[in-house]
Amino acid sequence: MKTVFLTLFLCGLVYANPVVDIRQESGSTAVYMGQDKILDLKDNRHLVFRATDQNDHWIGQVNRPADLGWSYQDLPGYVSDSVTHQVQPGFFQITLTGRKTQVEGNIITVITAQWNAQSNRFEYTLNSQITADLEKWYLNSKWAIAAYSRDPQSRCQVEAIDYHIERISILDRIVGENPNGDLYDCFVLSGDYTNWQRVPKLHVAYPIYKGNWIYTFDIPLNGYFGFLDPDEGGWISHLTSSTADARIEICWSWQDIHFVLKDGLPPRYSDDTFTASYTWKFVPVDPAVSQQIMTASAEIDWKTRPEYIRPVFSRSNDFEQLINGYESQHAWFSSDPACKWDGTAGFNSSSSVCIEKTAGRIAAWYGWFYGYPFDSENIDTSLTYRLSAKVKTQNCDGAVRLAAVRIVSGPGWLYSNLYPENSWVLESVTSKTITGTKDWTELDVVFSTRDWSPTIVSLEMTGGGKCWFDDVKITKSADMNKDGRIKIADFSVLASERLRCSDQAGVDCYDLRP
């Protein structure tokens, strides 16, 4: 850890304290600076805010605001009861009350904004408290009852809030929701605002397989957490109160922030009710401070962990380049520790990806084909695409193949060994298969997409043995029937030819054409 002293202010003009306008709009609450909105409370429950009308550095996203209803994924119900507010020059405060009816819970949330005349921006404090019936929580919460089943004397975690961040995720660009591009280079955390750790912003699936997950951190009381950009600045948040030990979990896909009270729920039958609360202060910082913290921080150890030795996913893959910590890189995912990057063997290069195992379920290298990072090009659903690869096998007693896959139902982490084999219902089309021992051979499969349902391109092996994949390419295909390939206009045409996982135990979730 490096040590640095930092000052959170901007030099320059000092602006007068602004007076904001707070409006009630169709059951929601909004705060305006002049004509521009800086805070929105949709349905007086879903929060987005920014520090100034001069940038788009929102905490919370327009389509994914922060849910103030406590444990919204586990216990989604919430009823808003009242909203009150105070406004003074350079200050405003909004107080919300609401109920989680299924657990007889009462929630009080206070949002306070104080103008910083040096930085010309608002700093926010978010305080929330819930009091609820303990037994009703255990009866209605799948997380709580699971903890009780493991250990009747244990306490259970409670997710207090989960907030998205505008422009932080590559998925924003994939689905075209924000045209302003990527924002924030990394995450940082500190227990004392002096010794900082830096966490890379990687788009790596959780869980790829059982291993070390770098995106879960304990946050001590009075600890700090933030996301920074050396060119545009960022946010530092300060945990000033909490009724239980706390943890931050960064989601692998949208890079949203789950704030969890680790032992926030008392043991079952230990009391009639329980109370949990937290307070976070959110402070915007300028580019110079962001750069200062990033330079002074020590990057966590992640590059030596097998789960994070990931080749970059692109249209043309020779597997020479590994992810280096920049979120603009999209990684190949893998389902099993049997999937490894091989820096010693390749078709026309020194690298490839391989799968080596003795037997068992399907193992695969795979990527989510949204179109990104292919020059930020969205998929053209009127075209078909060709997935091709050079494949080499050694003593393979099962099938080695390429596939284009859509998950109909089941976990998003294809074939992950954290789930039973029959966890997925899939639609797919596959290449011809290779088995035994063969030198480099080209395989290909032609597929198309529809709507915005992403297609997974998969390099996979059933059974035991060892195989390598290299020179993996995704190209637009206009030659639908060239070389005898079948035109696949849409996955729906496979309905009469495929077997789904749920139809026949032990059969791969693939069409069985030769």
C-alpha positions in Angstrom: 0.0 0.0 0.0 1.2 3.5 -0.8 0.5 6.5 1.4 -0.7 9.9 0.1 -2.4 12.9 1.5 -5.3 14.2 -0.6 -7.4 17.3 -0.5 -11.0 17.2 -1.9 -11.5 20.6 -3.5 -11.1 22.4 -6.8 -9.2 25.6 -7.1 -11.0 28.3 -9.1 -14.1 30.4 -8.9 -16.4 30.2 -5.8 -20.0 30.2 -6.8 -22.9 31.4 -4.7 -25.1 28.8 -3.1 -27.7 27.7 -5.6 -31.4 27.4 -4.7 -32.9 24.3 -6.3 -36.5 23.6 -7.2 -38.1 20.4 -5.9 -41.1 19.2 -7.7 -43.7 16.5 -7.3 -44.3 14.9 -10.7 -46.8 12.1 -11.1 -46.0 10.3 -7.9 -42.3 11.0 -8.2 -40.0 13.7 -6.9 -37.4 15.6 -8.9 -34.8 18.3 -8.1 -33.9 20.9 -10.6 -31.0 23.3 -11.0 -32.5 25.8 -13.4 -34.0 23.8 -16.2 -31.9 20.7 -15.6 -32.7 17.8 -13.3 -30.0 16.7 -10.9 -32.0 14.2 -8.8 -34.9 12.0 -9.6 -36.9 9.8 -7.3 -39.1 7.6 -9.6 -42.2 6.5 -7.7 -40.5 8.0 -4.6 -38.4 4.8 -4.5 -35.9 4.6 -7.3 -33.1 7.1 -7.0 -30.6 8.7 -9.5 -28.6 11.8 -8.7 -25.6 13.9 -9.9 -23.5 16.6 -8.3 -24.1 19.3 -10.9 -26.0 20.1 -14.1 -22.6 20.5 -15.9 -21.9 16.8 -16.4 -23.7 13.4 -16.7 -21.9 11.7 -13.8 -25.0 10.1 -12.5 -25.1 7.6 -9.6 -28.0 5.4 -10.6 -28.9 5.0 -14.3 -32.1 6.3 -15.9 -33.2 2.7 -16.7 -31.6 1.2 -13.7 -32.0 3.5 -10.7 -31.0 2.6 -7.2 -33.9 0.9 -5.3 -34.3 2.3 -1.8 -36.7 -0.5 -0.8 -34.0 -2.7 0.9 -33.2 -6.2 -0.3 -35.2 -5.5 -3.5 -34.0 -8.7 -5.3 -35.0 -10.9 -2.4 -38.1 -9.1 -1.1 -39.2 -6.8 -3.9 -42.4 -5.3 -2.4 -42.3 -1.7 -1.2 -45.1 0.9 -0.7 -44.2 4.7 -0.6 -46.1 6.5 2.2 -44.8 10.0 2.4 -42.3 12.5 1.0 -41.2 15.7 2.7 -38.4 18.2 1.8 -36.5 21.2 2.9 -34.8 23.7 0.7 -32.3 26.4 1.6 -29.6 28.2 -0.5 -26.9 25.5 -1.1 -28.9 22.8 0.7 -31.8 20.5 0.3 -33.1 17.4 2.1 -35.7 14.9 1.1 -37.2 12.5 3.7 -39.1 9.4 2.5 -41.1 6.9 4.4 -42.4 3.6 3.1 -43.3 0.0 4.0 -42.3 -3.5 3.0 -45.7 -5.1 3.7 -44.7 -8.8 3.5 -42.4 -8.4 6.5 -44.3 -5.6 8.3 -41.2 -3.4 7.6 -41.0 0.4 8.0 -38.3 2.3 6.1 -37.1 5.9 6.6 -34.7 7.3 4.1 -33.1 10.7 4.2 -31.3 12.2 1.3 -29.2 15.4 2.1 -27.4 17.5 -0.4 -24.9 20.2 0.6 -23.3 22.6 -1.9 -19.5 22.7 -1.9 -18.6 26.3 -2.9 -15.0 25.3 -3.8 -15.9 22.5 -6.2 -19.2 24.1 -7.3 -21.0 20.7 -6.8 -23.4 19.1 -4.4 -22.2 16.5 -2.0 -24.8 13.9 -0.9 -25.5 11.9 2.2 -27.8 8.9 2.0 -29.2 7.5 5.3 -31.7 4.7 5.5 -33.2 2.6 8.3 -35.5 -0.4 8.2 -37.4 -2.0 11.2 -39.2 -5.2 10.3 -40.7 -8.4 11.8 -37.9 -10.9 12.1 -39.9 -14.1 11.7 -41.8 -12.7 8.6 -38.4 -11.9 7.1 -37.2 -15.5 7.5 -40.5 -16.8 6.1 -40.4 -14.6 3.0 -36.7 -14.3 2.2 -35.0 -17.1 0.3 -31.6 -15.8 1.4 -32.6 -15.8 5.1 -34.1 -19.3 5.0 -31.1 -20.7 3.2 -28.8 -19.3 5.9 -31.1 -20.7 8.6 -31.0 -24.1 6.9 -27.2 -24.1 6.9 -26.9 -23.0 10.5 -30.0 -22.2 12.7 -27.9 -20.0 15.0 -26.3 -18.0 12.1 -27.0 -14.4 11.2 -27.9 -13.5 7.6 -26.7 -10.9 5.2 -29.1 -8.1 4.1 -28.5 -6.2 0.8 -29.2 -2.6 1.8 -28.9 -1.0 -1.7 -27.7 -1.8 -5.2 -26.8 1.2 -7.4 -25.8 1.4 -11.0 -23.5 4.1 -12.3 -24.0 5.9 -15.6 -21.4 5.1 -18.3 -19.4 2.8 -16.2 -20.3 -0.4 -18.0 -19.6 -1.7 -21.5 -23.2 -2.9 -21.6 -24.3 0.7 -21.8 -22.5 0.9 -25.1 -23.6 -2.5 -26.2 -27.3 -1.6 -25.9 -26.8 2.0 -27.0 -28.3 3.6 -24.0 -25.7 6.3 -23.6 -23.8 7.8 -26.5 -21.1 9.5 -24.5 -18.8 6.6 -24.2 -16.9 4.9 -21.4 -16.4 6.6 -18.0 -14.2 5.7 -15.0 -11.0 3.7 -15.3 -11.0 1.8 -12.0 -12.5 1.3 -8.5 -10.6 2.3 -5.4 -11.1 1.5 -1.7 -9.4 2.5 1.5 -10.0 2.1 5.3 -8.5 5.5 6.2 -8.4 7.7 3.1 -4.6 7.3 3.1 -3.8 3.8 2.0 -5.6 3.0 -1.2 -6.2 -0.2 -3.2 -7.0 0.0 -6.9 -9.3 -2.6 -8.5 -9.4 -3.0 -12.3 -12.7 -2.6 -14.2 -12.8 -6.0 -16.0 -15.7 -7.5 -17.9 -15.1 -11.1 -16.6 -18.1 -13.3 -15.8 -18.9 -14.2 -12.2 -18.8 -17.0 -11.6 -16.7 -18.4 -14.4 -16.1 -21.4 -12.2 -15.2 -22.0 -8.6 -12.3 -19.7 -7.8 -11.2 -16.4 -6.3 -13.6 -13.5 -6.9 -11.8 -10.2 -6.8 -14.9 -8.0 -6.7 -16.0 -8.6 -3.1 -14.5 -6.3 -0.4 -15.1 -5.7 3.3 -15.7 -2.0 4.0 -14.9 -0.9 7.6 -16.8 1.7 9.3 -15.4 5.1 8.1 -14.0 3.3 5.1 -14.0 4.7 1.6 -15.0 3.4 -1.8 -15.0 5.1 -5.2 -14.8 5.0 -9.0 -12.4 7.4 -10.7 -11.5 8.7 -14.1 -8.3 10.7 -14.6 -9.9 12.9 -17.4 -13.4 13.5 -16.0 -13.1 13.0 -12.3 -15.3 10.6 -10.2 -16.9 9.9 -6.9 -15.6 8.9 -3.5 -18.2 7.5 -1.0 -17.6 7.3 2.7 -19.4 4.8 5.0 -20.1 6.9 8.1 -22.5 4.5 9.9 -23.7 0.9 9.7 -25.5 -1.4 12.1 -23.4 -4.4 10.9 -20.1 -5.2 9.3 -20.4 -4.2 5.6 -19.3 -5.5 2.2 -19.1 -4.1 -1.3 -19.8 -6.5 -4.2 -19.2 -5.2 -7.8 -21.3 -6.9 -10.4 -19.4 -8.5 -13.2 -21.6 -7.2 -16.0 -23.2 -3.8 -15.4 -20.5 -3.0 -12.8 -23.2 -2.0 -10.4 -22.5 -1.7 -6.6 -24.1 -4.1 -4.1 -23.8 -2.8 -0.6 -24.4 -5.6 1.9 -24.7 -5.7 5.7 -22.9 -9.0 6.2 -24.7 -10.0 9.5 -27.5 -7.5 9.3 -30.3 -10.0 10.1 -30.2 -11.5 13.6 -30.6 -15.3 14.1 -34.1 -16.6 13.7 -36.3 -16.6 16.9 -33.8 -14.3 18.7 -36.2 -11.4 18.8 -39.5 -10.2 17.5 -38.2 -7.4 15.3 -34.9 -6.1 14.0 -33.5 -2.8 12.9 -30.8 -2.2 10.3 -29.4 1.1 9.0 -26.5 2.7 7.1 -25.2 6.1 6.1 -23.1 6.8 3.0 -21.7 10.2 2.0 -21.0 10.7 -1.7 -18.4 13.3 -2.7 -17.6 14.2 -6.3 -13.9 14.6 -7.0 -12.1 16.4 -9.9 -9.7 14.8 -12.4 -6.6 15.9 -10.5 -7.7 14.2 -7.3 -8.8 11.1 -9.3 -5.3 10.9 -10.9 -3.7 11.4 -7.5 -5.5 8.6 -5.9 -5.1 6.3 -8.8 -1.3 6.9 -9.0 -0.9 6.4 -5.2 -3.0 3.3 -5.1 -1.7 -0.3 -5.1 -3.4 -2.6 -7.6 -4.8 -5.7 -6.1 -3.2 -9.0 -7.2 -5.4 -10.5 -9.9 -3.2 -11.2 -13.0 -1.6 -14.3 -11.5 -5.0 -15.9 -10.6 -6.0 -18.6 -13.1 -9.6 -17.3 -13.3 -8.2 -14.0 -14.7 -5.7 -15.3 -17.2 -8.2 -14.5 -20.0 -7.6 -13.9 -23.7 -9.2 -10.8 -25.2 -12.4 -11.6 -27.2 -12.7 -10.1 -30.6 -13.8 -10.8 -34.2 -10.4 -12.4 -35.0 -8.7 -14.3 -32.2 -5.2 -15.6 -32.2 -5.1 -15.6 -28.4 -1.9 -13.7 -28.2 -3.4 -10.8 -26.2 -4.5 -11.3 -22.6 -6.8 -8.8 -20.7 -4.7 -6.2 -18.9 -7.1 -4.4 -16.6 -8.9 -2.0 -19.0 -12.6 -2.4 -19.1 -12.7 -1.7 -22.8 -11.4 -5.3 -23.3 -14.0 -8.0 -23.5 -12.7 -11.4 -22.3 -13.3 -15.0 -23.3 -15.2 -16.7 -20.5 -14.8 -20.4 -19.6 -17.0 -22.8 -17.8 -14.4 -25.0 -16.0 -10.8 -25.1 -14.7 -10.2 -27.6 -17.5 -10.2 -24.6 -19.8 -6.8 -22.9 -19.9 -4.9 -20.5 -22.0 -1.8 -22.1 -23.7 1.1 -19.8 -24.5 3.1 -22.6 -26.0 1.0 -24.0 -28.9 -1.0 -22.4 -31.7 -2.0 -22.8 -35.3 -0.2 -19.7 -36.8 0.9 -18.2 -33.5 2.4 -19.3 -30.3 -0.9 -19.2 -28.3 -4.3 -20.9 -28.2 -7.0 -21.9 -25.8 -7.2 -25.5 -24.7 -9.5 -27.8 -22.8 -8.0 -30.8 -21.0 -10.0 -33.2 -18.8 -10.6 -36.9 -18.2 -14.4 -37.1 -18.6 -17.6 -35.6 -17.5 -19.8 -32.7 -18.5 -19.3 -30.3 -21.4 -16.5 -27.7 -20.9 -16.3 -24.6 -23.1 -14.6 -21.4 -23.9 -17.4 -18.9 -24.8 -18.1 -15.3 -25.5 -21.3 -13.2 -25.6 -21.8 -12.0 -29.1 -23.4 -8.6 -28.7 -21.4 -7.0 -31.5 -19.0 -5.4 -29.0 -16.0 -4.9 -29.0 -16.2 -5.1 -32.7 -15.7 -1.3 -33.3 -18.9 -0.8 -31.2 -20.8 -2.3 -34.0 -24.3 -3.6 -33.1 -25.4 -6.9 -34.6 -27.2 -6.7 -37.9 -30.1 -9.1 -37.4 -30.7 -9.2 -41.2 -27.4 -11.0 -41.7 -25.9 -14.3 -40.8 -22.6 -14.8 -39.2 -19.9 -17.5 -39.5 -18.0 -18.8 -36.6 -14.8 -20.6 -37.7 -11.8 -22.0 -35.9 -8.8 -24.2 -36.3 -9.1 -27.2 -33.9 -6.6 -29.8 -32.8 -7.4 -32.9 -30.8 -5.5 -35.4 -28.7 -7.1 -38.7 -27.5 -10.6 -37.1 -27.4 -13.3 -39.7 -26.7 -16.1 -37.2 -27.0 -17.1 -34.5 -29.4 -15.0 -31.4 -30.0 -17.1 -28.7 -31.9 -18.1 -25.1 -32.3 -21.6 -23.8 -31.4 -23.8 -20.8 -31.5 -26.0 -20.9 -28.4 -28.9 -19.0 -26.9 -29.9 -19.6 -23.3 -33.7 -20.1 -23.2 -33.6 -20.5 -19.4 -31.0 -21.1 -16.7 -28.0 -19.2 -15.4 -26.2 -16.9 -17.7 -22.8 -18.6 -17.1 -22.9 -21.4 -19.7 -22.1 -24.9 -18.3 -20.6 -23.4 -15.1 -19.7 -26.2 -12.7 -21.3 -24.3 -9.9 -24.7 -25.5 -11.3 -26.1 -29.0 -12.0 -25.8 -30.2 -15.6 -29.5 -29.9 -16.3 -29.7 -26.2 -15.2 -30.0 -25.0 -18.8 -32.5 -25.0 -21.6 -30.7 -24.0 -24.7 -31.3 -23.4 -28.4 -28.2 -23.9 -30.5 -26.7 -24.9 -33.8 -23.3 -26.7 -34.0 -20.5 -27.4 -36.4 -19.4 -30.9 -37.4 -17.5 -32.6 -34.6 -14.0 -33.9 -34.3 -12.9 -36.8 -32.1 -9.8 -38.9 -31.5 -6.4 -37.4 -32.4 -6.3 -35.0 -35.3 -4.0 -32.2 -36.4 -5.3 -28.7 -37.0 -8.6 -28.9 -38.8 -11.0 -26.1 -39.6 -14.6 -26.2 -38.3 -17.3 -23.6 -38.8 -20.9 -22.9 -38.1 -23.3 -20.3 -39.6 -25.8 -18.6 -37.4 -28.1 -15.6 -37.2 -29.4 -13.4 -34.4 -32.8 -11.9 -33.6 -33.9 -9.0 -31.5 -31.4 -8.2 -28.7 -31.1 -11.6 -27.3 -27.4 -12.1 -27.3 -25.9 -15.2 -28.9 -23.1 -17.1 -27.2 -20.3 -18.4 -29.5 -18.9 -21.5 -27.9 -15.7 -23.7 -28.3 -16.5 -26.9 -26.5 -15.6 -30.5 -25.7 -17.6 -33.4 -24.3 -15.9 -36.4 -22.7 -12.2 -36.7 -22.0 -8.9 -35.8 -23.8 -7.3 -32.6 -24.8 -8.1 -30.1 -27.6 -6.9 -26.7 -28.8 -8.7 -23.9 -30.5 -7.0 -21.1 -32.5 -7.6 -18.6 -35.3 -11.2 -18.2 -34.1 -13.1 -15.7 -36.3 -16.6 -14.3 -36.5 -17.4 -12.9 -39.9 -20.5 -11.7 -41.7 -21.7 -14.4 -44.0 -23.6 -13.8 -47.3 -22.9 -17.3 -48.7 -25.7 -19.1 -47.0 -25.2 -22.4 -48.7 -21.6 -22.3 -49.7 -19.8 -25.6 -49.1 -23.0 -27.3 -48.1 -23.6 -25.2 -45.0 -27.2 -24.9 -44.0 -28.9 -21.5 -44.0 -30.0 -20.8 -40.5 -32.4 -17.8 -40.8 -33.4 -18.0 -37.1 -32.9 -20.3 -34.2 -36.6 -21.0 -34.3 -36.1 -23.2 -37.4 -34.3 -25.7 -35.2 -37.4 -26.4 -33.1 -38.1 -29.8 -34.8 -34.4 -30.8 -34.8 -33.2 -30.0 -31.3 -33.5 -31.7 -27.9 -33.7 -29.5 -24.9 -32.0 -30.3 -21.6 -35.3 -30.8 -19.9 -36.6 -33.3 -22.5 -34.2 -36.1 -22.0 -31.7 -36.5 -19.1 -28.1 -37.0 -20.1 -28.4 -35.7 -23.6 -26.6 -32.5 -24.7 -28.7 -29.5 -25.3 -28.0 -29.5 -29.0 -29.7 -30.4 -32.3 -28.7 -33.9 -33.3 -28.3 -33.4 -37.0 -25.2 -35.1 -38.5 
